[in-house]
Amino acid sequence: MEFAEINRTMKTPTKNNCLPRSFYDRPTDKVAIELLGKCLLRRHGESGRWIGGRIVETEAYLSSNDLASHSRRGMTKSNASMFAKPGTLYVYPIHGKVCMNAVTQPEGLGSAVLLRAIEPIWGIEEMQRSRGHQDIRRLTRGPAMLCQALSVQRREDGVDLTKNPAMMIAECSTSEPVFQVTTTGRIGVSRGAELPLRYFINDNPFVSGRRRDHV
C-alpha cells in the first residue's frame, strides 16, 4: 500500500492538536507505543510552513536497568535534556549526525523515546532537498535521516515539544487508520538490544530495519 499517496490530502494538524505534557509523563514503553500514528511536525525555515509526517517507528530508553540508555551513568552536560520535563526534545550527536528523542516520565528520571521513522506527508519537496534524495522511502526511514529531513540539529536540544512554536508532536487531524503494532528488540545498539522496546507500525514501508521483522 502506498501510504504517502493516500495521506497527501491529510489536513495538517494545528497547535490545538499538540500533545500535552501529561501524554509524556507516563511509563516510557507506553508512550513509545502510543506515539505511533501521531504526527511529528517542524516549521520549515524558508517557507515557514509545517513539514513532517506520521510517526511509524519508536524505541524506548529507560531510566534504570537499561545499558543502552544515555542516562545510565547519570546526568552530564551532554545528556541533561534527557532529565528535563516530560515533553522535552533530547537531541544527541552520533557519527557526525544527530538523533532526536521525546523525554518521558517525571523530571529527573532520565528516560526518553527515540523517534526512529515517520511516514512523510507534508513538505516532501523540502525534505527531499534537505536529504539530497528524491526516493520518498529514503527520506525519513531511520533516526538520523529523519533529523536531516526535518533540519533538526543539536541546537534543538532542550526544545519543549508542548510549547515550541516551530516544532511539535500532535494528534493527527483526521481519524487514524487501524494498524498493528509490532514489537522487537532494539537495533543499532551494542548493549540492551535484546530488550523488546522497539515498536513500529507493521507493514508500513517507511519503517527502518529488516523486512523480516514485520509480521
C-alpha positions as CSV (number, residue, x, y, z in Angstrom):
1,M,0.0,0.0,0.0
2,E,1.4,3.4,-0.9
3,F,0.7,5.3,2.3
4,A,2.3,8.5,1.1
5,E,-0.1,8.7,-1.8
6,I,-3.1,8.1,0.4
7,N,-2.0,10.7,3.0
8,R,-1.0,13.6,0.8
9,T,-4.5,15.0,1.3
10,M,-4.4,14.7,5.1
11,K,-5.1,18.0,6.8
12,T,-2.1,19.5,8.7
13,P,-2.6,19.4,12.4
14,T,-2.6,22.8,14.3
15,K,-1.1,23.8,17.7
16,N,-4.5,22.9,19.2
17,N,-3.8,19.3,18.3
18,C,-0.4,19.4,20.1
19,L,0.1,16.6,22.7
20,P,0.1,17.9,26.3
21,R,2.8,17.3,28.8
22,S,0.7,14.7,30.6
23,F,0.9,12.5,27.5
24,Y,4.7,12.2,28.0
25,D,4.5,11.9,31.8
26,R,3.9,8.2,31.8
27,P,5.9,4.9,31.5
28,T,8.3,5.2,28.6
29,D,7.3,2.0,26.8
30,K,3.6,3.1,26.9
31,V,4.5,6.5,25.4
32,A,6.6,4.8,22.7
33,I,3.7,2.7,21.6
34,E,1.1,5.5,21.7
35,L,3.4,7.9,19.7
36,L,2.8,5.6,16.8
37,G,0.3,7.2,14.5
38,K,0.9,10.7,15.9
39,C,2.2,13.5,13.7
40,L,5.7,15.0,14.0
41,L,6.0,18.5,12.5
42,R,8.6,21.1,12.1
43,R,8.4,24.6,10.7
44,H,10.4,24.9,7.6
45,G,12.9,27.8,7.7
46,E,12.3,29.2,4.3
47,S,8.6,28.7,3.8
48,G,7.5,28.8,7.4
49,R,5.1,26.0,6.8
50,W,4.8,22.8,8.7
51,I,6.7,19.8,7.3
52,G,6.7,16.2,8.6
53,G,4.5,13.2,8.8
54,R,3.1,10.3,10.8
55,I,5.4,8.5,13.4
56,V,5.7,4.9,12.4
57,E,8.7,3.6,14.5
58,T,10.0,4.3,18.0
59,E,12.3,2.9,20.6
60,A,12.0,3.2,24.4
61,Y,15.1,4.0,26.5
62,L,14.6,3.5,30.3
63,S,15.8,5.3,33.3
64,S,17.0,2.2,35.1
65,N,18.4,-1.3,34.2
66,D,19.0,-0.2,30.6
67,L,22.6,-0.5,29.4
68,A,21.8,1.3,26.1
69,S,20.3,4.4,27.8
70,H,22.3,7.6,27.8
71,S,21.1,8.2,31.4
72,R,22.7,5.1,32.8
73,R,25.7,7.0,34.1
74,G,23.8,10.0,35.4
75,M,23.3,13.5,34.2
76,T,26.0,15.2,32.2
77,K,26.2,18.4,30.2
78,S,25.6,16.4,27.0
79,N,22.5,14.4,28.2
80,A,21.0,17.0,30.6
81,S,17.9,17.4,28.4
82,M,17.0,13.7,28.9
83,F,16.5,14.5,32.6
84,A,14.3,17.5,31.8
85,K,10.5,17.8,31.9
86,P,8.4,15.3,30.1
87,G,7.8,16.5,26.6
88,T,11.3,18.0,26.2
89,L,13.2,17.2,23.0
90,Y,16.5,15.5,23.6
91,V,18.8,15.7,20.6
92,Y,22.2,13.9,20.7
93,P,25.1,13.7,18.2
94,I,26.2,10.4,16.7
95,H,28.8,9.9,13.9
96,G,28.5,13.5,12.7
97,K,24.7,13.4,12.6
98,V,22.0,13.7,15.3
99,C,19.0,11.7,16.6
100,M,16.0,13.0,18.5
101,N,14.0,11.8,21.4
102,A,10.9,12.8,23.3
103,V,11.6,12.8,27.1
104,T,9.2,10.9,29.2
105,Q,8.2,10.4,32.9
106,P,8.8,12.9,35.7
107,E,11.7,15.4,35.6
108,G,15.0,14.0,36.8
109,L,14.5,10.3,35.9
110,G,16.3,10.3,32.5
111,S,14.0,8.3,30.1
112,A,13.0,9.0,26.6
113,V,11.6,7.7,23.3
114,L,13.8,7.7,20.2
115,L,11.9,8.8,17.1
116,R,13.1,6.4,14.5
117,A,11.0,7.0,11.5
118,I,8.0,8.8,10.1
119,E,5.8,8.4,7.1
120,P,6.5,11.7,5.2
121,I,3.3,13.6,4.4
122,W,3.8,17.4,4.5
123,G,6.7,19.3,2.8
124,I,8.0,16.3,0.9
125,E,9.9,18.5,-1.6
126,E,11.6,20.4,1.3
127,M,12.6,17.1,2.9
128,Q,14.0,15.8,-0.4
129,R,16.2,18.9,-0.7
130,S,17.4,18.5,2.8
131,R,18.2,14.9,2.4
132,G,19.6,15.1,-1.1
133,H,17.4,12.2,-2.2
134,Q,14.3,12.0,-4.4
135,D,13.3,8.5,-3.3
136,I,10.5,9.1,-0.8
137,R,11.3,5.9,1.1
138,R,14.8,7.1,1.9
139,L,13.7,10.5,3.4
140,T,12.8,9.6,7.0
141,R,13.5,5.9,7.3
142,G,15.9,6.0,10.3
143,P,16.6,8.4,13.2
144,A,19.5,10.3,11.6
145,M,17.7,10.5,8.2
146,L,14.6,11.8,10.0
147,C,16.6,14.6,11.7
148,Q,18.3,15.6,8.4
149,A,15.0,15.7,6.5
150,L,13.4,18.0,9.2
151,S,16.6,20.0,9.6
152,V,16.8,19.2,13.2
153,Q,20.2,19.9,14.7
154,R,21.9,19.8,18.1
155,R,20.7,23.4,18.8
156,E,17.1,22.0,19.0
157,D,18.2,20.0,22.1
158,G,16.0,21.1,25.0
159,V,13.1,22.3,22.9
160,D,9.7,22.0,24.7
161,L,7.5,20.0,22.3
162,T,4.4,21.0,24.2
163,K,5.0,24.8,23.8
164,N,7.5,25.4,21.0
165,P,6.0,27.4,18.0
166,A,8.3,25.7,15.5
167,M,8.1,22.0,16.4
168,M,5.5,19.7,17.9
169,I,4.0,16.2,18.1
170,A,0.3,16.3,17.6
171,E,-2.8,14.2,17.2
172,C,-3.5,13.8,13.5
173,S,-6.4,16.0,12.5
174,T,-8.2,13.1,10.8
175,S,-9.2,9.7,12.1
176,E,-6.3,7.3,12.2
177,P,-6.4,4.1,10.1
178,V,-6.3,0.9,12.1
179,F,-2.8,-0.5,12.3
180,Q,-1.0,-3.4,14.0
181,V,1.9,-2.6,16.4
182,T,4.9,-5.0,16.1
183,T,7.5,-5.2,19.0
184,T,11.1,-6.3,18.6
185,G,14.5,-5.8,20.2
186,R,16.2,-2.5,19.5
187,I,18.5,-2.0,16.6
188,G,21.7,-0.1,16.2
189,V,22.8,-0.6,19.8
190,S,25.6,-2.9,21.1
191,R,24.1,-3.3,24.6
192,G,20.5,-3.8,25.6
193,A,19.5,-4.8,22.1
194,E,17.6,-7.8,23.4
195,L,15.1,-5.7,25.3
196,P,11.7,-5.7,23.4
197,L,11.5,-1.9,23.3
198,R,11.3,-1.2,19.6
199,Y,7.8,-0.6,18.2
200,F,6.6,0.1,14.7
201,I,3.5,0.1,12.5
202,N,3.5,-3.3,10.9
203,D,3.8,-3.4,7.1
204,N,4.5,0.3,6.8
205,P,7.1,0.9,4.1
206,F,8.7,3.8,5.9
207,V,9.8,1.7,8.9
208,S,13.6,1.2,9.1
209,G,15.4,-2.1,9.6
210,R,14.8,-5.6,8.3
211,R,11.7,-6.6,6.3
212,R,11.6,-9.9,8.1
213,D,10.8,-8.1,11.4
214,H,7.3,-7.4,10.1
215,V,4.6,-9.9,10.9
